[in-house]
Amino acid sequence: MESLVVYETKFGNTKTVAEAVADAVQAYGPVRLLGLDQVPPDDLGTIDLLFVGGPTQAHGMSARIRPFLDRLETRSATGMVAVAFDTRFRCRQRSLARLPE
Ligand SMILES: Cc1cc2nc3c(=O)[nH]c(=O)nc-3n(C[C@H](O)[C@H](O)[C@H](O)COP(=O)(O)O)c2cc1C
C-alpha cells in the first residue's frame, strides 16, 4: 500500500502531526511526506491512501487547502482512500479559571 501525506503549516503544528502520521503508516508500505507546495493535486502519482492536513483558520479550512481539495475531487481522487485532518487552537476552561485576576 502506497501512501502520501500532504500538509500545510504556518507554525509547524500540522507538520508535526503529518510526520507522526507518515511514521505510523510506513509500517504498511512506502510513504511520501510532502508540503502542499511540493505536490500538484492533479498529479499525485499512484497511491492507495492519501492524507491531507492543514491548520484550522477562521473556523474552517485554510485558504490554500480548499483549492487543493477542490482540484483533487475533480481530477485525481477517483478510487483512492483519503483522510483529512487539521490542527487547531485548544482552550482549556480549567486553565482559564486559574488565570490571575
Ligand atoms: C489566521 C489564523 C486563524 C486561526 N483561526 C483559528 C480558528 O478559527 N479556530 C481554531 O481553533 N484555531 C485557529 N487558529 C489556530 C491554528 O489553527 C492553530 O494554531 C494550528 O495548530 C496552526 O497550525 P500550524 O502550526 O500548522 O500552522 C488560527 C490561526 C491563525 C494564524
The ligand as a Tripos MOL2 file, in Angstrom:
@<TRIPOS>MOLECULE
LIG
   31    33     1     0     0
SMALL
NO_CHARGES

@<TRIPOS>ATOM
      1 C1         -5.0300   33.4310   10.9420 C.3       1 LIG1
      2 C2         -5.3210   32.2880   11.8960 C.ar      1 LIG1
      3 C3         -6.6270   31.9080   12.1360 C.ar      1 LIG1
      4 C4         -6.9200   30.8630   13.0440 C.ar      1 LIG1
      5 N1         -8.2160   30.5110   13.2520 N.ar      1 LIG1
      6 C5         -8.4980   29.5010   14.1190 C.ar      1 LIG1
      7 C6         -9.8540   29.0910   14.3450 C.ar      1 LIG1
      8 O1        -10.8020   29.6510   13.8100 O.2       1 LIG1
      9 N2        -10.0880   28.0900   15.2270 N.ar      1 LIG1
     10 C7         -9.0710   27.4390   15.8620 C.ar      1 LIG1
     11 O2         -9.3610   26.5300   16.6380 O.2       1 LIG1
     12 N3         -7.7770   27.7870   15.6570 N.ar      1 LIG1
     13 C8         -7.4660   28.7900   14.8050 C.ar      1 LIG1
     14 N4         -6.1650   29.1510   14.5910 N.ar      1 LIG1
     15 C9         -5.1070   28.4130   15.2830 C.3       1 LIG1
     16 C10        -4.4360   27.3850   14.3580 C.3       1 LIG1
     17 O3         -5.3810   26.5590   13.7420 O.3       1 LIG1
     18 C11        -3.5100   26.5050   15.1790 C.3       1 LIG1
     19 O4         -2.5540   27.2820   15.8520 O.3       1 LIG1
     20 C12        -2.8330   25.4810   14.2890 C.3       1 LIG1
     21 O5         -2.3190   24.4030   15.0560 O.3       1 LIG1
     22 C13        -1.6870   26.0880   13.4880 C.3       1 LIG1
     23 O6         -1.1400   25.1090   12.6750 O.3       1 LIG1
     24 P1          0.2860   25.2670   12.0170 P.3       1 LIG1
     25 O7          1.3100   25.3660   13.1270 O.co2     1 LIG1
     26 O8          0.4790   24.0130   11.2250 O.co2     1 LIG1
     27 O9          0.2720   26.4930   11.1760 O.co2     1 LIG1
     28 C14        -5.8580   30.2020   13.7160 C.ar      1 LIG1
     29 C15        -4.5410   30.5880   13.4390 C.ar      1 LIG1
     30 C16        -4.2680   31.6270   12.5680 C.ar      1 LIG1
     31 C17        -2.8360   32.0390   12.3130 C.3       1 LIG1
@<TRIPOS>BOND
     1     1     2 1
     2     2     3 ar
     3     2    30 ar
     4     3     4 ar
     5     4     5 ar
     6     4    28 ar
     7     5     6 ar
     8     6     7 ar
     9     6    13 1
    10     7     8 2
    11     7     9 ar
    12     9    10 ar
    13    10    11 2
    14    10    12 ar
    15    12    13 ar
    16    13    14 ar
    17    14    15 1
    18    14    28 ar
    19    15    16 1
    20    16    17 1
    21    16    18 1
    22    18    19 1
    23    18    20 1
    24    20    21 1
    25    20    22 1
    26    22    23 1
    27    23    24 1
    28    24    25 2
    29    24    26 1
    30    24    27 1
    31    28    29 ar
    32    29    30 ar
    33    30    31 1
@<TRIPOS>SUBSTRUCTURE
     1 LIG1         1 GROUP 0 **** ****
